Amino acid sequence: MPVPILAARDVTKSYGRGPGRFDALKGVSLEIYEGESVAIVGKSGSGKSTLMHLLALLDRPSSGSIELSGSDALLLTGRTLNVTRNRTFGFVFQQFFLTGGASVLENVILPLKIAGIGVRDRKRRGRAALAQLELEDKATNKASDLSGGQKQRAVIARALVNDPRIIFADEPTGNLDSATGAVVEDILFGLNRDKGITLIVVTHDADLAARCDRRIYIRDGLVVDSESAVAA
């Protein structure tokens, strides 16, 4: 049996103390394998975004463990953690988190700048990522001048620029109309299919979730069901 690329082992996450304590996750275990597309599905407040933040090493669980390729990811700290996260993950959020006054290329190459890649190399790689998303002609435009669909494609280019093994997509079509959203979905699933990038989608959209290989349903901080495309 292959080693999961990501795994959560009896993970809990609580906020606050005493009477005001809120248990966002109450003992979640799951495994995700390289090249899969997996939807984490739940209503607002179910704990799905909290789980994504833990899997992406953006936060630490209150108890339990997160494993990355079989190793305890919680042992990573400081610069080692930052470098691992930067090299391994790409992020596509509902909010674009683009700097409107900066150029599209400057936004896309930000992860490379953080990684210490030289100016010439990061511009080359940034333009290549934009070309994949058919946005190379917008490289020098201000990000604020892009349409919603173009902004989300720029965000996907930024997620790709470091050749990640895993892309996290948190409600990636939530701010887009249905036609533009369908285009963005096709891009993400194409990257999963053609490049073997593991795709983890956090959503409450049943149609988007149905396109994934597996769906993991979470409610009130617990996994309540899991199904594969074959079972569905």
C-alpha positions as a Markdown table, in Angstrom:
| # | Residue | x | y | z |
|---|---|---|---|---|
| 1 | Met | 0.0 | 0.0 | 0.0 |
| 2 | Pro | 1.5 | 3.4 | -0.9 |
| 3 | Val | 2.2 | 6.0 | 1.7 |
| 4 | Pro | -0.3 | 8.8 | 1.8 |
| 5 | Ile | 1.0 | 12.1 | 0.6 |
| 6 | Leu | -1.0 | 13.7 | 3.4 |
| 7 | Ala | -2.7 | 12.2 | 6.4 |
| 8 | Ala | -4.5 | 13.5 | 9.5 |
| 9 | Arg | -4.4 | 11.2 | 12.6 |
| 10 | Asp | -7.1 | 11.8 | 15.2 |
| 11 | Val | -6.7 | 15.6 | 14.8 |
| 12 | Thr | -8.5 | 18.0 | 17.1 |
| 13 | Lys | -8.6 | 21.8 | 17.0 |
| 14 | Ser | -10.1 | 24.0 | 19.7 |
| 15 | Tyr | -10.2 | 27.8 | 20.2 |
| 16 | Gly | -10.5 | 29.5 | 23.5 |
| 17 | Arg | -10.8 | 28.1 | 27.0 |
| 18 | Gly | -13.4 | 27.4 | 29.6 |
| 19 | Pro | -17.1 | 28.1 | 28.9 |
| 20 | Gly | -16.1 | 30.0 | 25.7 |
| 21 | Arg | -14.1 | 27.1 | 24.2 |
| 22 | Phe | -15.1 | 26.0 | 20.7 |
| 23 | Asp | -14.1 | 22.6 | 19.4 |
| 24 | Ala | -13.8 | 23.1 | 15.6 |
| 25 | Leu | -12.4 | 19.6 | 15.0 |
| 26 | Lys | -13.2 | 16.7 | 17.3 |
| 27 | Gly | -10.9 | 13.8 | 16.1 |
| 28 | Val | -10.5 | 13.7 | 12.4 |
| 29 | Ser | -8.6 | 11.0 | 10.6 |
| 30 | Leu | -8.1 | 10.8 | 6.8 |
| 31 | Glu | -5.6 | 9.8 | 4.2 |
| 32 | Ile | -5.0 | 11.5 | 0.8 |
| 33 | Tyr | -2.8 | 9.8 | -1.9 |
| 34 | Glu | -0.6 | 11.4 | -4.5 |
| 35 | Gly | -2.5 | 12.3 | -7.7 |
| 36 | Glu | -6.0 | 12.1 | -6.2 |
| 37 | Ser | -8.6 | 14.8 | -6.4 |
| 38 | Val | -10.4 | 14.9 | -3.0 |
| 39 | Ala | -13.3 | 17.2 | -1.9 |
| 40 | Ile | -13.7 | 18.1 | 1.7 |
| 41 | Val | -17.4 | 18.9 | 1.9 |
| 42 | Gly | -19.4 | 20.6 | 4.6 |
| 43 | Lys | -21.6 | 23.5 | 5.4 |
| 44 | Ser | -20.3 | 26.8 | 6.8 |
| 45 | Gly | -19.0 | 26.2 | 10.3 |
| 46 | Ser | -18.5 | 22.4 | 9.8 |
| 47 | Gly | -14.8 | 22.6 | 10.3 |
| 48 | Lys | -13.7 | 22.0 | 6.7 |
| 49 | Ser | -11.6 | 25.2 | 6.3 |
| 50 | Thr | -10.0 | 24.5 | 9.7 |
| 51 | Leu | -9.1 | 21.1 | 8.5 |
| 52 | Met | -7.6 | 22.5 | 5.3 |
| 53 | His | -5.5 | 25.0 | 7.3 |
| 54 | Leu | -4.1 | 22.1 | 9.3 |
| 55 | Leu | -3.4 | 19.9 | 6.3 |
| 56 | Ala | -1.7 | 22.8 | 4.6 |
| 57 | Leu | 0.5 | 23.4 | 7.7 |
| 58 | Leu | -0.9 | 26.9 | 8.1 |
| 59 | Asp | -1.9 | 26.1 | 11.6 |
| 60 | Arg | -1.2 | 23.4 | 14.2 |
| 61 | Pro | -3.8 | 21.0 | 15.7 |
| 62 | Ser | -4.6 | 21.0 | 19.4 |
| 63 | Ser | -3.9 | 17.3 | 19.4 |
| 64 | Gly | -3.2 | 14.5 | 16.9 |
| 65 | Ser | -0.7 | 14.6 | 14.0 |
| 66 | Ile | -0.4 | 15.6 | 10.4 |
| 67 | Glu | 1.9 | 13.5 | 8.2 |
| 68 | Leu | 3.5 | 14.6 | 4.9 |
| 69 | Ser | 4.7 | 11.6 | 2.9 |
| 70 | Gly | 4.8 | 9.5 | 6.0 |
| 71 | Ser | 6.8 | 11.9 | 8.2 |
| 72 | Asp | 5.5 | 13.9 | 11.1 |
| 73 | Ala | 4.9 | 17.4 | 9.6 |
| 74 | Leu | 4.5 | 18.9 | 13.1 |
| 75 | Leu | 8.2 | 18.5 | 13.7 |
| 76 | Leu | 8.9 | 21.1 | 11.0 |
| 77 | Thr | 9.5 | 24.6 | 12.5 |
| 78 | Gly | 10.7 | 28.0 | 11.4 |
| 79 | Arg | 12.5 | 28.3 | 8.1 |
| 80 | Thr | 12.2 | 24.5 | 7.4 |
| 81 | Leu | 8.4 | 24.7 | 7.7 |
| 82 | Asn | 8.2 | 27.8 | 5.5 |
| 83 | Val | 10.4 | 26.2 | 2.8 |
| 84 | Thr | 8.5 | 22.9 | 2.9 |
| 85 | Arg | 5.1 | 24.7 | 2.7 |
| 86 | Asn | 6.3 | 27.0 | -0.1 |
| 87 | Arg | 7.7 | 24.1 | -2.2 |
| 88 | Thr | 5.0 | 21.5 | -1.6 |
| 89 | Phe | 1.7 | 23.4 | -1.7 |
| 90 | Gly | -0.1 | 25.8 | -4.0 |
| 91 | Phe | -3.2 | 27.7 | -2.8 |
| 92 | Val | -6.4 | 28.9 | -4.7 |
| 93 | Phe | -8.8 | 30.7 | -2.5 |
| 94 | Gln | -12.3 | 32.2 | -3.0 |
| 95 | Gln | -10.8 | 35.6 | -2.3 |
| 96 | Phe | -8.1 | 36.3 | -4.8 |
| 97 | Phe | -5.6 | 37.9 | -2.4 |
| 98 | Leu | -3.9 | 39.7 | -5.3 |
| 99 | Thr | -2.1 | 43.1 | -4.8 |
| 100 | Gly | -4.2 | 45.3 | -7.1 |
| 101 | Gly | -1.6 | 47.9 | -7.8 |
| 102 | Ala | 1.1 | 45.4 | -8.7 |
| 103 | Ser | 1.4 | 43.7 | -12.1 |
| 104 | Val | 0.0 | 40.3 | -12.8 |
| 105 | Leu | 3.5 | 38.9 | -13.2 |
| 106 | Glu | 4.6 | 40.4 | -9.8 |
| 107 | Asn | 1.7 | 38.7 | -8.1 |
| 108 | Val | 2.4 | 35.4 | -9.7 |
| 109 | Ile | 6.1 | 35.3 | -8.9 |
| 110 | Leu | 5.6 | 36.2 | -5.2 |
| 111 | Pro | 6.2 | 32.5 | -4.0 |
| 112 | Leu | 9.4 | 32.4 | -6.0 |
| 113 | Lys | 10.5 | 35.7 | -4.4 |
| 114 | Ile | 9.8 | 34.3 | -1.0 |
| 115 | Ala | 11.8 | 31.2 | -1.9 |
| 116 | Gly | 14.8 | 33.4 | -2.8 |
| 117 | Ile | 14.8 | 32.6 | -6.6 |
| 118 | Gly | 16.7 | 35.1 | -8.7 |
| 119 | Val | 14.9 | 37.8 | -10.6 |
| 120 | Arg | 15.5 | 36.5 | -14.1 |
| 121 | Asp | 14.6 | 32.9 | -13.2 |
| 122 | Arg | 11.4 | 33.9 | -11.4 |
| 123 | Lys | 10.2 | 36.1 | -14.2 |
| 124 | Arg | 10.9 | 33.3 | -16.7 |
| 125 | Arg | 9.0 | 30.8 | -14.6 |
| 126 | Gly | 6.2 | 33.3 | -13.9 |
| 127 | Arg | 5.6 | 34.0 | -17.6 |
| 128 | Ala | 5.6 | 30.2 | -18.2 |
| 129 | Ala | 2.9 | 29.7 | -15.6 |
| 130 | Leu | 0.9 | 32.6 | -17.1 |
| 131 | Ala | 1.2 | 31.0 | -20.5 |
| 132 | Gln | -0.3 | 27.8 | -19.2 |
| 133 | Leu | -3.3 | 29.8 | -18.0 |
| 134 | Glu | -3.5 | 31.8 | -21.3 |
| 135 | Leu | -2.6 | 35.0 | -19.4 |
| 136 | Glu | 0.8 | 35.8 | -20.7 |
| 137 | Asp | -0.5 | 38.9 | -22.6 |
| 138 | Lys | -1.7 | 40.3 | -19.2 |
| 139 | Ala | 1.7 | 40.0 | -17.5 |
| 140 | Thr | 2.3 | 43.7 | -17.3 |
| 141 | Asn | -1.3 | 44.7 | -16.5 |
| 142 | Lys | -2.2 | 45.7 | -13.0 |
| 143 | Ala | -4.0 | 42.9 | -11.2 |
| 144 | Ser | -6.9 | 45.3 | -10.5 |
| 145 | Asp | -7.6 | 45.6 | -14.2 |
| 146 | Leu | -8.4 | 41.8 | -14.6 |
| 147 | Ser | -11.9 | 40.4 | -14.7 |
| 148 | Gly | -13.0 | 37.9 | -12.0 |
| 149 | Gly | -12.2 | 34.9 | -14.1 |
| 150 | Gln | -8.8 | 36.3 | -15.1 |
| 151 | Lys | -8.0 | 37.0 | -11.5 |
| 152 | Gln | -8.7 | 33.4 | -10.5 |
| 153 | Arg | -6.6 | 32.2 | -13.4 |
| 154 | Ala | -3.8 | 34.5 | -12.2 |
| 155 | Val | -4.2 | 32.9 | -8.7 |
| 156 | Ile | -3.9 | 29.4 | -10.2 |
| 157 | Ala | -0.7 | 30.6 | -12.1 |
| 158 | Arg | 0.7 | 31.7 | -8.7 |
| 159 | Ala | -0.2 | 28.4 | -7.2 |
| 160 | Leu | 1.6 | 26.6 | -10.0 |
| 161 | Val | 4.7 | 28.7 | -10.2 |
| 162 | Asn | 6.6 | 26.6 | -7.6 |
| 163 | Asp | 5.7 | 23.2 | -9.2 |
| 164 | Pro | 3.7 | 22.1 | -6.2 |
| 165 | Arg | 2.8 | 18.5 | -5.4 |
| 166 | Ile | -0.5 | 19.6 | -3.9 |
| 167 | Ile | -3.0 | 22.3 | -4.7 |
| 168 | Phe | -5.5 | 23.4 | -2.1 |
| 169 | Ala | -8.6 | 25.1 | -3.6 |
| 170 | Asp | -10.9 | 26.7 | -1.0 |
| 171 | Glu | -14.3 | 27.5 | -2.6 |
| 172 | Pro | -12.3 | 28.3 | -5.8 |
| 173 | Thr | -15.4 | 29.3 | -7.9 |
| 174 | Gly | -17.4 | 31.0 | -5.1 |
| 175 | Asn | -16.9 | 34.5 | -6.5 |
| 176 | Leu | -17.4 | 33.6 | -10.1 |
| 177 | Asp | -20.5 | 33.2 | -12.3 |
| 178 | Ser | -21.3 | 29.7 | -13.4 |
| 179 | Ala | -19.7 | 29.8 | -16.9 |
| 180 | Thr | -16.5 | 31.3 | -15.6 |
| 181 | Gly | -16.5 | 29.0 | -12.6 |
| 182 | Ala | -16.8 | 26.0 | -15.0 |
| 183 | Val | -13.7 | 27.2 | -16.9 |
| 184 | Val | -11.7 | 27.5 | -13.6 |
| 185 | Glu | -12.9 | 24.0 | -12.5 |
| 186 | Asp | -11.7 | 22.6 | -15.8 |
| 187 | Ile | -8.3 | 24.1 | -15.4 |
| 188 | Leu | -7.9 | 22.7 | -11.9 |
| 189 | Phe | -9.0 | 19.2 | -12.8 |
| 190 | Gly | -6.9 | 19.3 | -16.0 |
| 191 | Leu | -3.8 | 20.0 | -13.8 |
| 192 | Asn | -4.7 | 17.1 | -11.6 |
| 193 | Arg | -5.2 | 14.8 | -14.6 |
| 194 | Asp | -2.4 | 15.9 | -16.8 |
| 195 | Lys | 0.3 | 16.9 | -14.3 |
| 196 | Gly | -0.6 | 14.5 | -11.5 |
| 197 | Ile | -0.9 | 17.3 | -9.0 |
| 198 | Thr | -2.9 | 16.2 | -6.0 |
| 199 | Leu | -6.0 | 18.4 | -5.7 |
| 200 | Ile | -7.8 | 19.1 | -2.4 |
| 201 | Val | -11.0 | 21.1 | -2.9 |
| 202 | Val | -12.8 | 22.5 | 0.1 |
| 203 | Thr | -16.4 | 23.3 | -0.8 |
| 204 | His | -20.1 | 23.1 | 0.0 |
| 205 | Asp | -20.9 | 22.9 | -3.7 |
| 206 | Ala | -22.2 | 19.4 | -4.5 |
| 207 | Asp | -21.6 | 19.7 | -8.2 |
| 208 | Leu | -18.0 | 20.7 | -7.8 |
| 209 | Ala | -17.4 | 17.9 | -5.2 |
| 210 | Ala | -18.9 | 15.4 | -7.6 |
| 211 | Arg | -16.1 | 16.0 | -10.0 |
| 212 | Cys | -13.5 | 14.7 | -7.5 |
| 213 | Asp | -12.3 | 11.1 | -7.2 |
| 214 | Arg | -13.4 | 11.1 | -3.5 |
| 215 | Arg | -15.6 | 13.1 | -1.2 |
| 216 | Ile | -15.0 | 13.4 | 2.5 |
| 217 | Tyr | -18.0 | 14.9 | 4.3 |
| 218 | Ile | -17.5 | 16.8 | 7.6 |
| 219 | Arg | -20.1 | 18.0 | 10.0 |
| 220 | Asp | -19.7 | 19.6 | 13.4 |
| 221 | Gly | -16.0 | 18.8 | 13.4 |
| 222 | Leu | -16.3 | 15.2 | 12.5 |
| 223 | Val | -16.0 | 13.1 | 9.4 |
| 224 | Val | -19.4 | 11.7 | 8.9 |
| 225 | Asp | -19.1 | 10.0 | 5.5 |
| 226 | Ser | -16.6 | 9.3 | 2.7 |
| 227 | Glu | -17.3 | 8.1 | -0.8 |
| 228 | Ser | -15.4 | 7.5 | -4.1 |
| 229 | Ala | -16.5 | 8.3 | -7.6 |
| 230 | Val | -16.9 | 4.6 | -8.2 |
| 231 | Ala | -19.2 | 4.2 | -5.2 |
| 232 | Ala | -21.2 | 7.3 | -6.3 |
